[in-house]
Amino acid sequence: MRVLVVNAGSSSLKCQLIETDGKVSLMRCLAEKVGTPDAFMNVSFAPDFQKMRYNVAGLSVPECLEKLLDVMVDDPESPISGLEQIEAVGNRIVAGGEYFSKAALIDDAAWEKLKLCEDLAPLHNPPADACIAMMRQMMPETPQVAVFDTAFHTTMPPKSYLYPLSMEYYEKYRIRRYGAHGTSHRYAAQQAANLLGRPLRDLGLITCHLGNGGSITAVNHGKSIDTTMGFTPLEGLMMGTRSGSIDPAIITYIMRREGISFDEMDSILNRESGILGVSGLSADMRDVLEAADKGNERAELAIDMYVYRIQKAIGSYYAAMTRTDAVVMTAGIGENSAELRERIFDGLAHMGMILDKKRNDVTGQIGVNRVISIDDSPIRICVVTTDEEMRIARETDDLVSQMH
């Protein structure tokens, strides 16, 4: 089955056209900095995947997707010549609330529930929904599936997902921990089990999805039992532009002192904090590492804070697990930054997570799943290349195939 996987973010769009029978990618697309004058979109086709770059300044995320569909139909190198040759669409949705505990076919009833989840992931769900709406108009006969980041975390027990608030807020508004990045955590856990040569059901794993957004999950016998992101993807780790967990009283204190609105405060926490806010330079960790190497003290402080919060989260999940066999690093920073992995695990060696610095070296290792701990480390350290799009394609294929 040819499945178009759509992963829409607040200022980015990642897509792949995947042939699920052979588990191969036929087209890849990445649009970045959407909404800024520097917005661009790279599109490439199998077999050589030579990138074609398009200027998409002035376009929204769904408009970028519409342009991609035009390119796929018109380009002679494209594997399709008409949209009807796309047999299904798999959409990554960050938050499904309590409405969705697994992937769902987007019929009219599911579509109404999807729109009710937008407040749970205000940076991610609205652009994803806008893409779905656009494709429902352009491709009304093509089945669409929603695959939820929150679904993997529905196995968390109440002691993990409930907040210590009056229960009326859960009962009235379903305020609870939902988590995110579940598709990535599930995939990383299974790949780590394959790497270790053991069944996932027999393992205790701490999976670390570290990119511009970041979260850590305790995976016990293949099931999520706790995760750092909460009611929204704002809670937990320090991230690119998101503050992560802070004293909630800080929010009302700043609002009173600065005389700002709820929406302005929400924007500060989601878009102006984290690595960007502390460094004053960039939300991109690569830029911050480069500045720190040149002696920038705020960049160094941002890195120290980022690493420290990851160490605390890993330590807390070590305490929450009955056993910990491995820590798994994935996503952009987790996979590609040997320096940050070294900083993180230098502070965790006393817990039995002992890095092998030679194995940690990324030279010639990008995209390779591997163990980077020393041979006799009590807890293994793994690096796994995440492939959320392939996982979404498989779940979409499974669901659509059941229709026939």
N, C-alpha and C positions, 0 to 999 in steps of 0.2 A: 504494500500500500504506500502511495506517495502522500506523506503528511507534511504540511507546512507548519513548523513550530514557530510561534510568535511569543517573544519574551519582551514585553513593553515596560520600560521604566519611566521615571519622571522626565529624564532628559536623554534617554537612550532607547535604542531598539535593536534587539538581536533576533535574527531569524535563521532558520535552516530549512531546506527542503530535504526530507529524509526518506529514503526508500527502506521501509522497515523490513521487507523480506530479506534483504542482504545486509541490513544494518549499516547502510552507507549514506553519506551526505552528498547531495547533488548540487546544492547551492548554499552559500553562506552570506550573511549580511550583517553588518554592524554599523549602526548610526550612532554618533556620539555628539555631545555638546548641543543637542537639539534645543531650540529656543534661543540660541545665541548666534551672533554674526559669524562665528567660526564653525557652525554645524556642518558636518560632512557625513556621507554614507559610503561605505565600501561594500561592493557586491562582487562575488566571485563564483565561478561555476566549475564543477568537476570536468575533467580529471586534474587539471593543473592548478586551479584556484588562483589564477592571476587576478589581482584586485583591480576593479574599476572604481574610481572615486567620483562621487557626485556631490556638488554643493547643494545642501538642503537648508541653507539659511532662510529663515522666515517660515519654515514648515513646522507643523506640530508633529507629534509622534504618529498619530493615525495618518496624517498626510504623507509622512515618510514611508509608511507601509503601503499606502496607495501608489506612491511612486515606484516602490520596489515591485509591486505586482505588474505595473506597466513595463518595467525593465524586463521582468521575467517573460512576459508575453512577446515583447518586441525584439529582444536580443537574439541573434542567430545562434549564439553559443548556449543559450538556455536549454535545459532539458524539457521544457514545456513550451507549447505554442499557444495555449489557451488556458484560462483559469479553470475550465471544467476538468483539466487533467490533474488538478490537485484533488485528491480523493477525500481528504479530511484536513481539518485545522486543529492543532493542539495549542491552547493558550495557557501560558503560565500566569496564574493568579496568586498573588501573595497571600491574601486573607479570604478565607471562606467562612469565618465565624463558626457557629455551631450548626449552620445550615448544611455544611458539606464536610463529610468525614472521608470522602474519597473522590476520585475524578468523576465528573458529571457531564452528560450530554447537555448542551445548551439549548433546551427548548424554551418555550415562553415562560413556564413556571420557574425554571432555573435562572432565566435572564432577570426576572423580577427580584429574585433573592440575591443575585450577584450585585445588583445596584444598592441593596441594603447593606452590603459589606464595605462600601467605599470609605466610610469613616474609620474603619479598622486599619487601613493602610493608605492614608491620604496622598502619599507620594506615588504609589504604585498602582492601586486598583483603578482609579479614574482613567488614566491613559490606556490601561489594558481593556477596560470596558468600552472606551471610545473606539479602539481597534476592532473589538468584536462587533460593535454596532455598524461600523463601516463595512466589514466583511459580510455581515448579514444582508446588507443592501446589495453589495457587488456580487456575492456568491450565495444567493439564497438557497440553492439546492445542495450546497456542500455542508456536511455535518461538521459542527464545531464542538470541541470538548474543552472543558476547563479543568486544569490540573493544579491543585492547590498546594502552596508551600506549607499551609497549616495542617494538611491532612495527616502527615507523618506524626504530628505531635498529639493527635487525639487519643493516644494511649497513655498520656500522662495521668497520674492519679490526682484526685482532688487536692491532696496536700501540696502538690506542685503547682497546679493551675489556678487555685483560688488565691485571692489577695486577702490580707487581714483587714477587710472593711466590713461594715454591716452587710449581712447576707442579702438584704433587700436590694442592693445594687446589682448583685449577680442575678437575683430572681427577676428584677425589672428590666435590666439592660444587658444582661449576660456579660458583665465586666469580669474578665478572667484572663489568664495567660493563654495566648493562642500560638505564639512562636512564629517562626518564618524559616525560610531556606530549607524547608523539610525535604523537598525533592533532592537537593544537593546532599543533605545529611544522610538520607536513605541510600543514595547512590554511593557516597564515600564509604559508608559503613560496609556495604556489600563488597566493594572493591578491596577494602582493607582485609576483609575475611578471606577473599580469594588470594590476596598477597600472602597472608599468613598460613594459608592452607588449612583453614579450620572453618567449620560451619558457623554462620553468623549467630545462630541461636545459642551457641556455646560461649560467646564472647561478651566481655564488658568493654565498651569503647567510649572514648571521649572524642567526638568529631568537632573540628574547628573550621568553620567556613569563614575565611578572612579575606574580604575584598573591600570595596568602598563601603559596603554594609558588612556587618560581621555578626556571627552568632556561634555559640558553642552549645553542644547537645550531649547529654548523657544517654548513651544507647546501651541498654541492658538486654541481652538475649534478643537483639534485633529490634527492640522497641524503644521509642523515646520515652524517658521517664522524667526528664526535665530539660529546659532550654533557656537560654539567657534572654531572648526577645520575649516580649510580654503581650499585653493587650494590643499594642501596635508594635511596629518594628523600631520604635524609638528607644525602648528599654534595653538594658544590657551593656554590651561593650561600648567603648569609645569608638566612633566610626568616622568616616570621611568628613561628613558635615553634621552628623547627629551626635548629640551629647552623650547618649547612653544614659545609664542610671545616675540620677542625682537626687539630693534631698528635695522632695516635692515642695517644701516650704520656700525654696529658692524662687520658684516660679511666681508665686503671689508676691513675694518680697520685691522682685525686679519689676513686676507689673505696677505695683504701687509707686515705687521710686521713680520709674521712667514714664509712668502715665501711658502705658501702651495697652493695646487691645489683645483679646484672646488670640486672634489670627496673627497678629504681629509676634506674640510670644511663641506661638506654634512654629512660625517661620524661623525665629531665632534658634529654637531647639533642633529643628529638622534640617535647616539649610545653612546656618552660620556658626555652628558649634563644632565639637569634635576636633579632628586633626586640623581642619581649616581654622577654627576659632582659636586654638591654642598657638599654633605655629604662626598665624597671621599671613601665611604664604599660599597654601594650596591644600586641597583635600586629597591630592594624589600623593600617596606615601613615597613614590619614587622621587618626586620633587623635594619632599621634606628630608629624605635620607641624603640627597645630594647637598642640600643646604646645611645639614648637620655636619657633613664631612668638611665643609668650608668654615665651620666654627660658629654657625648660627645657633645661639643659645636657646631661642624659643623653639626652633626645629628639634633640637636635642630633647628639650622638655616634653614636646608633643610625643616623641618616640618613647621616652621613658614612661609617660603616663599610659600610652597605648599598650606597651608591653606588660606593665604592671597589672593592668586590669584583666588582660588575657591570663596571666599567671594566676591571679586570684580566682578567676572563673574555673580554670582547669583544676585548681586545688579544691574548690568547693564541690566539684562533681566527683573528684576522687573520693571525697568523704561521703557523697550520696550513693556511690555504687557499692555493691557487695564485693566486687572485684574489678580491677582495671587491668586489661591485657594490653591495650595500646591506645595511644593518642594519634589522631589522624588529622593531618593538615591539608586543606584544600582551598580552592578559589584563588583569585589573582595574587594576593599577598602570600597566602599560605603555601601555594605551589611554587612561587617564583622568587621569593626573597629569602635567600640563604642567611643574610645578615639578621633579619628579624627572627627567623627560626632559632638562630644561635642565641640571640639575646633572650628569647623566651625560655629556652630549655636550660640555659646557664643558671637560671633561677629555680629550676625544678629538678635538678640532678639529685638533690637530697631525698626526693620522693621516689627515686628509682627510674626517672626518665632521663637517660644518659645519651646525649647526642654524640655521634661520630662525625667530627668536623669534615673529614674527607668525603664521607658519603653525603653529607649535607651540601657539598659544593654543587652548584647548578650547572657547571660546565658540561655541556653535552647531555644534560639530564632533563631539560624542559620537556614536559609532557610524558615523562616516564614514571609510572607507579613504582615506588621503591620503599624499602626500610632504611631509615637513616640513623638509627640508634646503633650503639656498639653491640656486639654479639651477645654479651651476657647482661645487657640492660634488663632489669626485672620487668619494666614496662617498655614495650616496643614503641618506636616513633615512626609513623608512616607518612609519606607524601602521596596523595592521590590526585590525579587530574580529573576535575569534576566534568561531567557531561550531562547537564540538566536537560539539554535539548533531546538527546537520545532517549532519556528516561521518559520525557513527556511524549515523544513520538510513540514509544512502545505502549504507554498507557492509553493513548488516543486510539491506536490500532486495536487494542484489546476491546475497548468499549464500542467502537464503531462496528467491529466485526460481529459483535453480539446482536447488532440490529438486523443482520442479514440471515 
